[in-house]
Structures are given as structure tokens and as C-alpha cells.
Amino acid sequence: MDAPSKEDEILDVAIIGAGFGGLAMAIALKNAGRTAFRVFEKAPDLGGTWLFNRYPGIACDVPSFLYSFSFAQNANWSRSYSPGNEIWRYMKTVADDYSLHPYLRFNAPVSRTEYDETKRLWRITVSTSEIVYARAVVTGTGALHVPSQPDIKGLEDFANPKFHSAEWDERFDPCGTTVAVIGTGASAIQIVPSIAGKARQVYLFQRTPAWIVPRFDRSTSAVTKTLFRHMPLLQKLYRAFLYTHMELRAVAFTVWPSLMKRLEKLALAYLDATVHDPDVRAALTPNYTIGCKRVLVSDDFYPAMNRKDVALVTAPIERVGRDAIVTADGMRRPVDAIVTATGFRVTDWLPGVKVIGRAGRDLTAEWRRTGAARAYYGIAAEGFPNFFMLLGPNTGLGHNSIIFMIEAQTRYIIHCLRWLWSGDADSVEVRADIQDTFTKWLNARMKRTVWLTGCRSWYLNPDGTNSTIWPSFTLSYWWRTRAARKGDFVLVSQETSSRIAA
Ligand code: N01
């Protein structure tokens, strides 16, 4: 049971991506007693976001005791918000504990997956020419990994080191240098305090100020670790407390954004108490509803802004010279390195993978044409049988741990796959009318949320619609996806060879 199938067999499931999603799916398959699956990962190792993002100061903005699998809890988190490298090592340990390595294929980018309606199989192109067949495909490609580079005149010709936050050049030593950081999102506010004091000068180029609340990060005491190791129930209770605490925020995010005013007051009080210079304080004060962009958590970003060797630049960047940045006010600042902490191409779904479903339909091309990615609970799309997504459209979160969503999705997908395994069907595809009804509900629900209160954010498509965030409580997502309903799908069996609504 524990050995994977031979390479030339038809796979039960091909998983794309070995981040949190891909690992969770692999474990769910193993738990279901399936072994004929593979995880195809383009990188040389597992970890996804936590493999790629290696910049100084990286940590998750969700507490570690919650940002981890419910079934693989770790009593040894070093801090409430443990560093990125520790999260990556946790993922490696989970993969070891569940003996996933025989199922993982690294340096194996999937470039295309096409549904063969006659064979009812997915034909998957790995690298450029290897072909693999699978009955089902599950994508765990994540959203936050294709760097979004700013379109700034001259940036290409900058002669000194320059790199995106997610492509941190580990050979670069900031000591004694002048570093420009462009952007003030979650990545930038971790990078700036980490290099401040080492660099001779840091210039932080801000386009829009972020709402920032204190993180209250602290190291986990030896006593806590011992208690959690010996009393796992206690750790579960703590996790439940963290979950509930974060989940309650969904009331303000998704039902009554006006409740955000209280959080705004707290954030402003924190800004006032921490940043000394009134001009810098004013420049760091956002003018949109808190939560509209991701709320950032940090204990050391505002204190770093008090340093003499850290300067906030709010004048728009006009151009980059060979060794300097020139702003619209005519100022030229010579810099030794530029870090573009400018986010990710979040709304370019399934980057690098062409997904061709029934009748030659191209999933991402359709999404681009309609202006927004849509899928049933972000998991299944009409026209794409036996194809499932982890963290697909509208399943991102602004208020809680994404791993909760991943676990709900793997459970749902296993439900659907069981119809294939039991012989009830050879193909399973969400019904078009069910997906439409869901999309209408989602759009109506979204209107009430804080994400549509008027700001520019990576949550939104160019037309201002939101196809990234789940517009409600995670508890409601869990409840709605606790079991897949056959009635929501078209199940096709080989015997009849006809498409029948179950
Ligand atoms: O990216 P972002 P990020 N000129 O898109 C600015 C997760 N994450 O990598 O706001 C000048 O948030 C842009 O300005 P504006 C987390 O979910 C988590 O920081 O568009 N500036 C913005 O300030 C997070 O939300 C963690 O006006 C330009 C910044 O760049 C998500 O990843 C750590 C510009 C981009 O901010 C993305 O975070 C890291 C331009 N041309 C990431 N273009 C943790 O868990 C963009 N900007 C800790």
C-alpha cells in the first residue's frame, strides 16, 4: 500500500505543486489508501512560498500555532510568528513523517494538462516533453509566487544588484550599502527593519501607506513547549482560541465594514505612539478603510521608521538611472541595490500551466475573457471534469489561516474522487447551473465586504472585481464544503458513455 505506482501506470491523481496545498492533498490521498499519485513540483524542493521567499525578516503574518496543519501540530514553534525558514523546515518534517518523498517529483514543471474526453484522462505535459496520464488533476500552485515587477522606466538598466523580494539574492550583503526598497506591503515591512542598521542608508519608496497593527510577537517559552508536547489537548485548545479570535474578525471584514473603525483607531494610536516625526506619521497614515488592503502586522516596522538611516520617500518614482532612483520632485538618490517588494501576479491564475478541458476549452483564457476567475467553491469548474483546485478563485483570506481552507478543500476533493474510485463515474464535473448560482451568491455576498470599499489591492482584478477572497466566514466555507453533493455534479460513467445528471 505504501509504494507509489510505477511511472508508466496511469495515475489516479496528478498534483501540481508541493507547497502546503500539494502536501495536504498528498496526505489526504495516502489517508484514503491511494498510492497511484504524484506531486509534480517545478522547484528543486518542496515548500512553495516558503521555499521561494527567503528575504531577511520573513515570517508568516498568521500565528504559527494556527498556520500549520491541524493533523500535524508542532509544539516547538520558536515564536508566535516563526521565521519563514522554520515554516519551511516544518513542511519538510511533515513530508518525512507522512513518507511523501517517493511521491514527490522535483524539477518537474507541468506546462500543460489537457482532458482527453475519449479516454477520460488528463494528458499532462511535464517539463517540455514528458507525457503522464492521470484520471484526475489537483492544482496546488498557490497565488503568491510569480513576482510582479513594477513598470518603472530605466529599472532594467540599473547596473547594481536588483531583485524582487521573492527572489532575494543571498549573495547580497546590505552592510554598509544604500538600499532602495520599493513597496510597503507585507514583504517590505519585514525587510526594512531587518536590513536597517546593517545598511548605511535605506530608502523606502511608498506609493500607498499600509494599515499596520502590532504583532505582539514573542518567543515560545520552554514551559509552553513542554506543556504542548505532553498535553496535546492544551495545544489544540490554544489553536482553537487563535482560530476563534481571528474568525471573529470576519464580522467586520465581510458583514459590517463599519466595525473596522475600532481597529482603525487602534492602528492609528499605535502609529501615533511609535513614530516620532509628525511628517513621517502623516505620510504613513492610510486614507482608506482598514482591511481593504491586507492588514499588516509588525512590531518593528514603525520603530525602524524612526531611525536616521531609514528614509520614507513618498514622491513617485520617475525613473531609475544606472545607479540611482530619480523621483518626480527632481531628487536623485544614488543607491547600491534595489529591492522590488512589489507583490505577486495574483490574478494571473495557474501561472505557467495551460489547462484545456472538454471541447478544447482553455480555463485561464476563459477567465481572462470574462474578466474574473470563477469556480465552484474555488475548487471545480464547469467544462473541466476531474479537475480540482486548491486555493482556487475566491478562497484566499484576509482574516484567518489559509491552511484551514486547504484542509476543507482536500476533504471535498476526496469526496469527489471517491465517486471515481467506487466506479460510480469515470468523470465528475460541476454542473453549469450550480456554478452560476454559486457565482451569483458570491458576487452578491462580496458587495458587503471591506475589500470593495475603494482601494487598490492585489485582491482585485483590473476591473475592480474580487476573485481572490472568500467573502464570508471560514466556518461557513467549512460547513458548505463538508461533503460534496452528487447532485451538484454531472457524473459520467463509462458503461453508459452518456452524460447523465446524477
Ligand atoms: O506585496 P503587496 P507583498 N511603484 O502586493 C507597491 C503575502 N505575504 O509581497 O499599495 C511603487 O502587498 C504597492 O503599492 P500600492 C501576504 O498575503 C505574506 O508585500 O499598490 N510601488 C505595495 O505597497 C501579502 O499580502 C507575508 O500602491 C509599487 C507593494 O508594492 C502578499 O503576500 C510576507 C509599484 C506590494 O505589496 C503580498 O505581499 C510576504 C510601483 N510600480 C507576503 N507596484 C507574511 O505572511 C507595486 N508597488 C509575512
Residues whose N, C-alpha, C, O or C-beta is under 5 A from the ligand:
A	BS01	N01	A59 C60 D61 L144 P150 D151 I182 G183 T184 G185 A186 S187 A188 F205 R207 T208 R294 A341 T342 G343 F344 R456 W458
